[in-house]
Amino acid sequence: MLLPYLLVGALLFTLGMIGFVTRRNLIIIFLCTEMMFQGILVTLVAFGRYPLQGDPTYDGQVFALFLIAVAAAEAALGLALVVLLYRYKGTLDAKAWTFLKDE
């Protein structure tokens, strides 16, 4: 019964990665990053619930809780950064920020 959870986690991560690579809007890129985090969380909890050998442990769930805390901090900082960039430039297009590269 582990396989369906792993497939859902892989699907969420893959969709998030495709969106992250193909989109140019900073909000959408930010949401795709969160979707990748959710795919990882589903996988961690599934491995914690259905271990490969032995009794079920809570290692996956505990690690998932730490990842949720990191994702919440990343969401707060990322959203603040997106708002700041929008106020500075007036657009959410990632191509508008290419001047930050070394010239």
N, C-alpha and C positions, 0 to 999 in steps of 0.2 A: 504493500500500500504506500510505499515511499515514492514511487515513480510519479504519480500525478502531482504531488507537491513540488517535486523537482522540476517537472515540466512547466508548471505555473511560474515558479521562480525564474527559470531560464527564459520563459516567454516575456515576463515583465522586464527582466534585465535587458534582453535583446531589443524590445520595443523602445526602452529608454535610451539605449545606446544609438539606435537608428535615429531617433528624434534628436538626440544631442549632436550627432554629426551632421544631420541634414538641415536643421533649422537655423535661422539667423536671428530670431527674436530672443532677447535675453530672458524674458519670462518663460518662454517655452523651453529654452535650454535649461533653466533652473528647474522647471517641473520634470523634465526628462531625467535630470540627475536624481531627483527624489524618487522617481519610478524605478531607477536602477537600485537605489537603496532598499526599496520595498521588495524587489526581487531577491536581493541578498537576505533580507530578513525572513522571507518565506522559506528559503533554503536552510538557513540556520535553525529555525524552529523545527523544520521537518527532520533534520539530522539529529536534533536534540530529542525529539519525540520517538523517532525510529532509529536507534543506533544500529550500526552495522553488526555489532556483537555485544552480548551481555545485556544487563538491565538498562532500562531507559535512564539517562542522566539529564540534568538540567543545564549542562554546559552550553548547549546551543541557545536556550532561552535566556540565560544570563548574559551571554555575549550579545544577543539580539537587543536586550535592554540597554546595554552600553552603546550599541550602534544607534538606537533610537535617540539617546541623549546627544550623541554626536550629530545626528541628522537634524535634530531640533536646533542646536547651536549653529549648524551650517545654514539652516533655513533662515534664521534670524539675521545672520551676517550677510548672507546672499541677497536677501530681499532688501536690506538696508543699502547694500552696494548698488543694486539695480535702481533703486529710487534715487540715489545720489547721482548715478551716471545719467539717468533720465533728466534730472534737474540741470545738469551741467551741459548736456548736448542736445536735449530735446527729442531724442529718438531712442528706441530700444533695439535698433539694428546693430548687430555685432560688427558689421563691416565699417561702421562709423568710427570704431575704436582701433583701426589698424595703424593709426599714426603712433601708437605706443610701441611699435616694433622698432628695432634698431635700424637706423637708416644708413 
